[in-house]
Amino acid sequence: CNNNDVSLDGTAFAKDGIVLVTVNYRVNVDGFLKISGVPSNLALRDMIFALRWVQDNITSFGGDPDNVTVFGQSAGATHITSLISSSVTKGLFRRAILQSPSAIAQYDAELASRVSAELLKFYGVENSREAVAAIPVEKLLTFAAFIAKHDKDPEWCRMLGGNTGLFKPYYDGEILQKRPVDAIAEGAARGLEIMVGSTRDEWRLYVVQDGQIDTIDEQSVRKFTESAGFAPEIAEKYRQAGRGRTPGEIFSALRSDLIFRMPANKVLESQSKAGGKVWAYSFDWKSDACNGRMWAAHSLDVPFVFKTIHKDFPRRALLGSNPPDSLANTMHGAWVKFATTGNPGWTPFDLERRMTMCFNSESREVSDPWKSERQTMILR
């Protein structure tokens, strides 16, 4: 996370006796690109280094090295999926909270090489530590042109399975032996207590503010479903299930589930199959920002967890006119309880009942709230 983000102020956790450590890590080319002569997965290595620092030093701050919980949101949660599956991290933490993880986004080694080759070809440099380090800043800033071009390439999008975010960890045989959710299903995280969830309307963060949700047409929906490998009728099934009426609304719902909701579900299922302890949640509270259209968008759960909903941070306006303190108290309390005891206070997830805590103005447990979506959008 970003240590300078006011929405991540740890004061509320400190008041509840939690020693909060926030960690920055290398990103983009520095953190993830597969480069000849450079150690793999540098971003994950940064996180592991920080966790080892916690083990060595946290007692000096009043913490307990035997009671460490790692938690993150979005990319942070995605990388925690990698950490909980890795044999390298054993003994570094006891619990994990994954908020909106894109948990199946990691590359295999071959795909990581293809992505790296394509990007370095764009920059006009060979694949070596020295060549990449010598790329001038001005050339690095042309990255947006690379994305704009490749996001229009159907073959490229299909290769990435519809998730065209470029910089991702890869199976390197050291930090990651295989796809993390598969390792978790085989028991890699069986000894950990895990909590996993997402927001109900993740992708609205990216399409509502600029009005894009109103300009997306049926052709755009078809292109997306094709790139993700879905049958064309999936859009109509989502419409019939009440996930939207317009192409933009259907597109947003499909992207929300492909990138975040169903991968989160994959972690829940994997840990449950392995006999590990896991709890599910869904953030369902609808913000009235952007003329009542923001809803439960990506990242809006974070200030509730940190009890910073009234602080002045860049996305504060997206919380709308009246974010409820009661919800912040409930969510923050659950995170504290889980970090302290290993139980957030509701029924653990299993493959039969799939009990999920749905956080809202009035929070409640629901059995299998995403049944229609998980039966429609089947991820391998």
LUMRO-130940 format. One line per field, with one value per residue (C-alpha): residue in three letters; x, y, z. Coordinates in steps of 0.001 Angstrom, whole numbers. Each point is the difference from the previous one (the first is absolute). Layout:
REM LUMRO-130940
residuo <- ala ...
X <- X ...
Y <- Y ...
Z <- Z ...
REM end
This chain:
REM LUMRO-130940
residuo <- cys asn asn asn asp val ser leu asp gly thr ala phe ala lys asp gly ile val leu val thr val asn tyr arg val asn val asp gly phe leu lys ile ser gly val pro ser asn leu ala leu arg asp met ile phe ala leu arg trp val gln asp asn ile thr ser phe gly gly asp pro asp asn val thr val phe gly gln ser ala gly ala thr his ile thr ser leu ile ser ser ser val thr lys gly leu phe arg arg ala ile leu gln ser pro ser ala ile ala gln tyr asp ala glu leu ala ser arg val ser ala glu leu leu lys phe tyr gly val glu asn ser arg glu ala val ala ala ile pro val glu lys leu leu thr phe ala ala phe ile ala lys his asp lys asp pro glu trp cys arg met leu gly gly asn thr gly leu phe lys pro tyr tyr asp gly glu ile leu gln lys arg pro val asp ala ile ala glu gly ala ala arg gly leu glu ile met val gly ser thr arg asp glu trp arg leu tyr val val gln asp gly gln ile asp thr ile asp glu gln ser val arg lys phe thr glu ser ala gly phe ala pro glu ile ala glu lys tyr arg gln ala gly arg gly arg thr pro gly glu ile phe ser ala leu arg ser asp leu ile phe arg met pro ala asn lys val leu glu ser gln ser lys ala gly gly lys val trp ala tyr ser phe asp trp lys ser asp ala cys asn gly arg met trp ala ala his ser leu asp val pro phe val phe lys thr ile his lys asp phe pro arg arg ala leu leu gly ser asn pro pro asp ser leu ala asn thr met his gly ala trp val lys phe ala thr thr gly asn pro gly trp thr pro phe asp leu glu arg arg met thr met cys phe asn ser glu ser arg glu val ser asp pro trp lys ser glu arg gln thr met ile leu arg
X <- 0 970 1266 -1064 -3658 -2065 -2763 2521 716 534 -1118 -3235 1906 2561 -2787 -1237 3416 1045 3555 -455 2921 -552 2310 959 1447 1427 -2620 -270 3270 2087 -2294 -1344 1473 1923 3462 3093 2528 -2464 -1437 -3614 -3034 1841 -3265 -784 3572 -463 -3084 1768 2925 -2452 -1653 3390 689 -3260 1075 3325 -1176 -3701 432 1780 -3262 -2210 -946 -62 1982 -2096 -3257 560 -2843 771 -2709 -309 -2448 -126 3593 1059 -2523 1044 3583 -1059 -1627 3501 1552 -2421 685 3789 2207 2480 -2355 -632 80 -75 -3704 -2977 -2998 -862 -2774 -497 -2156 -940 2837 510 1123 515 1846 3520 1967 1671 3666 -699 -2670 2209 2724 -2383 -1288 3534 1179 -2904 538 3768 -549 -2231 2761 2591 2398 1393 -1025 2771 404 2300 -2213 -3163 1775 1172 -3497 -464 -2907 -1486 -285 -1499 -2725 -1203 -1370 -3578 438 977 -3139 -2266 1267 -89 -3368 -1447 1710 -2448 2774 1950 -3113 -849 3565 -436 -3420 -1822 2064 2311 1809 3590 2229 -622 1990 976 743 3746 572 1249 -2507 -2873 61 -3364 -3212 -705 -3652 1053 2714 -2545 -2436 2811 467 2690 -1964 -1815 1654 -1085 -3244 -1209 -2737 -898 -2509 -725 -2322 -3278 562 3795 342 -2254 3035 1469 -3061 -2357 2074 707 -3392 1526 -2728 -2436 2150 867 -1962 -965 3037 2301 -1732 413 3695 552 -1857 1900 3380 -847 -996 -3665 -2949 -1834 -3189 1649 -966 -3668 178 1383 -2798 -2610 1596 -514 3645 -805 -2156 2301 3140 2124 -1594 393 3617 747 -1591 1907 3320 -689 -474 2795 2673 -1025 -3121 528 3757 -819 -2465 2770 2129 -2949 -654 3672 563 -3237 884 3327 -1701 1260 -1859 -1485 -2696 -1821 -1362 -1591 -24 -3494 -499 -903 1570 -2235 2959 -98 -3736 -672 1862 3278 -1507 2349 2966 3583 1989 -2991 242 3504 -850 -2701 2553 2387 -2799 1210 -3268 -12 3638 1043 1521 -64 -2965 -1995 -2705 -699 -1442 -2914 -2000 -452 2333 -1278 2205 -1796 1337 3531 -286 -1277 2642 2903 -1104 -96 3512 1289 -1734 1380 3555 -253 -1840 -122 -3796 -1768 -3290 -2092 -380 3056 -307 -576 -841 -3590 -1482 2576 -895 1048 -151 -1631 1109 -2607 -1854 -1387 2493 -1099 1139 -1288 365 1582 -877 1844 -1415 -1273 3292 2261 -2167 47 3609 1999 3724 2477
Y <- 0 3654 1183 3563 -884 1607 -2574 -2573 1891 -2719 2047 -1946 -3293 1347 1076 -3600 -1391 -1009 817 959 -182 1298 -1169 1528 -2206 354 46 -147 -747 111 -2284 -2542 -85 -3160 1321 -2067 217 1464 -2000 -1021 1600 2864 1456 -3224 -115 3535 -1159 -3062 2170 2249 -2995 -1279 3468 -274 -3346 1461 3385 169 -792 3344 1657 -2067 -2564 -3803 -1745 -3134 1842 1791 657 1144 1883 1942 1229 -292 -548 -375 -2798 -1602 -164 -1366 -2841 -726 312 -2397 -2605 198 -2354 2868 1879 -2785 1307 3671 521 -1786 1587 1802 2325 378 2946 -174 -2243 -636 -3366 -1886 2759 -1425 -1082 -3288 375 -247 2709 2223 -340 867 3096 1098 -501 2022 2925 120 -173 3055 1799 -1154 -1624 -3483 -2149 672 1753 2610 801 379 2108 2343 722 3775 1281 1726 -3346 -1697 2630 -1269 -3115 1284 -294 -3654 -725 1956 -1998 -3425 401 232 -3229 -2923 -2605 1829 328 -3684 -937 1900 -1514 3319 1361 2337 1478 -572 -323 -3201 -2566 -3177 -3597 66 -3332 1787 2484 -1506 -3650 96 1959 1178 -1116 -3495 -148 1176 -2731 -2503 1240 2685 2310 -2625 1151 3620 1756 2000 2537 830 2315 2686 2907 -567 2416 81 1271 3014 1785 17 772 2224 3093 892 -1120 -2905 -2300 1837 -249 -3711 -1784 -3590 -415 883 -2583 -2641 826 -355 -3296 -1382 1084 -1612 -3258 153 -1081 2996 -767 731 3668 -877 -2331 2859 2250 -2604 -392 3713 1076 2871 1243 2036 -1291 2149 -1478 -3562 691 1350 -2993 -2468 1777 192 -3745 -1038 2172 -118 -1864 -3406 -79 781 -2880 -2197 658 -807 -3252 -986 540 -1796 -2969 -273 -114 3414 2700 2774 2675 1843 3529 2343 3794 935 3580 2315 3441 2759 1766 871 602 -3174 -2255 -831 -2791 -2502 715 -1222 1401 1547 -2634 1123 3198 -1930 -2603 2734 2194 2926 743 3611 785 2084 -2396 118 -2336 1244 1429 -3485 -979 2321 2187 -2177 -2974 -1743 -44 -3161 -1871 1254 -1197 -3404 -603 1357 -2080 -3158 625 592 -3100 -2136 1291 -568 -3328 -1513 223 3112 -882 -1834 -3513 -1369 -642 -3543 -1406 -868 3025 2601 2350 3568 3144 2691 3365 2721 2582 -3093 -2848 -3621 -3487 -1378 -3485 -55 3584 -322 -3375 1208 1675 -2868 -2492 2243 1236 -3178 619 -2802
Z <- 0 -185 3377 -835 -658 2769 -467 1308 3231 2618 3006 511 -29 2450 2363 -62 888 -3509 -1081 -3650 -2427 -3539 -2754 -3328 -2736 -3474 -2751 -3796 -1836 3177 1956 -2447 -3505 -833 -905 -774 2812 2511 2935 -572 1627 1657 1321 1865 1292 1366 1897 1349 1107 1872 1659 1140 1401 1943 1426 1119 1284 803 3695 351 -1049 2281 -2632 95 -2758 559 -677 -3329 -2425 -3543 -1800 -3197 -2589 -3791 -1220 3635 492 -3274 1211 3380 -1944 -1277 3459 1709 -2701 213 1983 435 2359 2514 3561 -992 748 1485 -1723 -3223 -1165 -3755 -1095 -3687 -1178 -3698 1239 -3272 -1856 382 -3073 -706 -990 -3745 27 2163 -2633 -2837 1788 830 -3578 -1375 2356 -493 -3756 350 1894 -2528 2483 503 2947 2493 3319 -1500 -2977 2059 2627 -2757 -1388 354 2028 -3044 -1767 3051 -11 -3380 1708 -424 -3756 396 2017 -2359 -2968 1605 1676 -3524 -1084 418 -50 2723 2176 -459 926 3284 636 -9 2898 -1862 2993 -1081 3058 1948 1977 -1830 938 372 1755 3105 1443 -2004 -971 -1788 -261 3570 172 -1102 2666 2575 -1085 584 3556 -279 2319 2061 3229 -482 870 -2995 -692 -3605 -1645 -2552 -606 -1789 -2880 -387 -3559 477 1416 -3516 -2157 1997 775 -3632 -1328 -1908 1313 -2300 -3137 117 -2729 -765 -2255 2906 2160 -2722 -402 3714 376 -2996 1396 3335 -1690 985 -2102 -1512 1922 3342 -372 -372 2987 2082 -1232 937 3428 669 -268 -2334 -2866 -2248 -1749 2315 3111 -1294 -1008 3471 1710 -2171 568 3735 180 -2366 1586 3669 1182 -1593 713 3643 -113 -1403 3101 2267 -1818 -99 3718 842 -2226 1799 3390 1067 1909 -2134 295 -2807 -165 -2531 242 -1183 1219 -2882 -119 -1401 -1606 -3713 18 1912 -2423 1746 2127 1711 -2232 215 2960 1777 2733 1009 1966 1860 1074 1184 1436 -2079 -1806 1240 -803 -2999 -2545 -3823 -461 2964 -2282 -1361 3377 -697 2315 3055 536 3162 3086 1120 -3030 664 3595 -1121 -2660 2000 2959 -2121 -1337 3547 1313 -2806 466 3728 219 -3480 -171 -1386 1651 -2589 -1390 -1831 -3726 -1259 -3412 933 1755 -1147 2842 -744 2121 -2133 1372 -391 2076 1698 -419 -66 -911 -3290 -1442 -3468 -1016 -3331 -1075 -3375 -911 1035 -1916 -3067 10 467 281 -383
REM end
